[in-house]
Amino acid sequence: MQRYTLTNSYIVFGLNTTNMELDKDIQPVSKGGFHCKLCDVNLPNKASVDDHLKGRKHQKLSSVRATRKAQEQNSLFVSGFVRQMSQLQLVDYFQQFGPVSEVIMDKEKGVYAIVEFSEAKGMELALSHDQHILDNQTLRVKPREKKEFKYIPKKKQDRGNMQLSLERLSQGLCQAASVSEQMQRVVESFQLSDNEKKVRSLLVELLQEVFTEFFPECCILPFGSSVNTFDIHSCDLDLFLDLEKTQIFQARAKGSSEQAGECQSEDARSEDSILSDIDLSTASPAEVLDLVAAVLRKCVPGVHKVQVLSSARLPVVKFSHQELGLQGDITINNKLAVRNTRFLQLCSGIDARLCPLVYSIRYWAKQKQLAGNPFGGGPLLNNYALTLLIIFFLQNRNPPILLAVNLLKEFACEEEECVIEGWDCTFPSQPIAVPPSKNTEDLCALMAGFFSFYGEFDFAGTVISLRDGRALPITGFLSKEAEKGEEAMQGLEKAGGSSTSKTVRLGPVNVLDPFELCHNVAGNLNERTQKAFRRECEEAAKYCRSLQYQRKSTKGKVWGLVRLFAPHGGGGAMQGSSGGAERNLAISIPFRAAALPDTVRSQLHSAKGLFRQLWFEKVCRAVVGVFRDVLKCSVTPSDGPEKVGARQEEEEEETGCGAVKDPGISAHAGTAAEDAMLADCTVPAGENVHETNNNYNPDTCPSSLSLSKKCNPQDTVHKGVKRPLSSEDGSLASPENKKQRLDSGIDHPSAHWHCLLWHRVWAGRRKVRRDLLKSLPEASRPEGGGVELETQVTERIAQERLGAEKLLEFTLEAEVLGGTENTHTVLKFIPGEDHTGIFQDFFHFLESFLPKMTEKVLEKLE
Ligand code: UTP
């Protein structure tokens, strides 16, 4: 069927759905919250429904639906014409009733067509016409069937296809004798056949020939999945066009033509028009890629859909090859990728267990919507990052299955030394040069081990280094100076200078490229993907402990990998639902180093092993700031299980970590200074609630923290056996030791407040904000979504209800969780008496408001 594309139709039609229609899309869900039928998403509360209805996705789909509806209403279903009938003939015929905007033919069978009129009048006239005869055939003409608009996300369609292949795959897997055999079958099912590989290499040869014509002495080198031993049927053909020698050629040709005057040398003539258009030594990557694209379009048979993406991290030309059904990418500044592809090949050659693990885990991750960004963007793991995670896991087996890159390097000979863009990329070229591992674990155990390893991994607190074969504490990366220190520690200065000026982009998951040590290959991941990855790993680890995983079913039931490969049902990394646990009146503030100001990052860095406490203290200040200053609540520290006292002082003394001291925090509850501060934080009922402080400054915000430590039986056990956080030479302590310490349960500071809410700060907030913004001259409008604006919004709400009585009373408990879990502060709410039942509404509002606003306040911290 030749489809009428809806591209741009949103722009033409705009948003013309009515509120009635929008309301019909939203349905309450029995478990609580709402569901948007149109977009197929769950929404936890009214505030998020509002946001959703105004969001891009909903508006776009509403617009598409409106367009489709209009098209449907003006369209006819026509059949009974001869097979050779053309669209044009149909247009000609139906135009007698009114202007025809589109005719969609069922091209394959040629038995029907949809005729769309520009106006309903044309359709009505055609319908009222007695008989339609065209080419001696009587046409059957009826109104077009009205179908309910249903949005099928592309991902779901893809999943549908994968589902089919999963069914086929599952049958084969269930027949295997063991999980190890299942994994080998996964490899066989996905791997490129010899013919497919041959076709790819022929295309590379063809491209080499064509490009050599235009870029003499260039070299086309494949990298990525086509050649890294983890190829799958539909994988891209990633190519690096190395123009280094072409550049030398061009310089040489230029020199000789200058010497020869008018009479050009042979070389210079062969450079032909395209090279004479550009000077490779000065041209920008975008200019060169434009030429590459032109060559692809004009000179390579079968190539189509050529597109230059010059703003990508690595500018690239994308193309498709119609007959071969292949998609390809050509980059020009990507020597490192060719080298890291060689590294993956080497790892595969060193241990045969890597390959089946990579295939199986990649498939699992794709099924769970954790990996496989189609265009390299988005918040999912790319295949390269996932493969590095698997290699890192194998480096950490006992005994190790693969060696840390620094150790691997020792087995390289002099000719294999390699430095690219200042990065040391040395490793042996042949697997035989590396002694085999003594580890004898089978694939079944390793797969289970992978899930346990990452199900408990401290992603937020560490940086995964394949170079060192261990997780490095994130504190070492929190400031530029720290990064330089890390580089020095890793001996990078030997490899050249370029590295020292770059910083790693830290995020919820940090996986350093083994060579380009300033590149976090998982830097695109968001909190949600990280959480989803851990959660899926935990679930898979749990399943792997069952007999259903380990043993073949004698009753023909699914077993082993099959259940692991079941697609994710709902709430994957890309979907927006908060897990069940988060519904228990708790809000989590994740540790996001990237969102903190440089100064705070430096402080956290200096705090070393105590960075969690310091960060927690900052979060608590920010949270108190949000409740007290932005939402105008009364906030009073309440008694925790045990106040910080001698123990924390003792710990600071012992660790020598003076940098952690913060006047607001280390003045512990009970001191006169803190009493004064605490008094400052408390807003007596109805008193200074209406005082305006438009110039919000979190640094002048006195701390209301009553830091306390949970009295834990383990405290006693561990007392006196604490390991120093820094080694004698001042370098960071090893992560293994650190993990042990964090696991011990000693470091779980918590804080408690008693809070009073005076106003319905959530009710009509959006409108108040809108009106407020409108009423202010543009120059004096506070920054959208910022602390000042939100403070003013609350003030307006408060002004409207002067003399309001206490609305709600609740206790707020904050606790930092870290160590084997991701570092985050959990804020638990314990409502007091709530006769009106409004606490739920307040809490729903806080769920989206509090994390955002806390982050805003943290951004302003010094
Ligand atoms: P992909 O993530 O696309 O991996 O990176 P892949 O194995 O080719 O998987 P497909 O293509 O999704 O099937 C392709 C190559 O790009 C380089 C690596 O060489 C990788 O093999 N790459 C990717 C990097 O160098 N750094 C990155 O952060 C990502």
Residues whose N, C-alpha, C, O or C-beta is under 5 A from the ligand:
A	BS01	UTP	F223 G224 S225 C235 D236 A337 N340 T341 N382 N383 Y384 V521
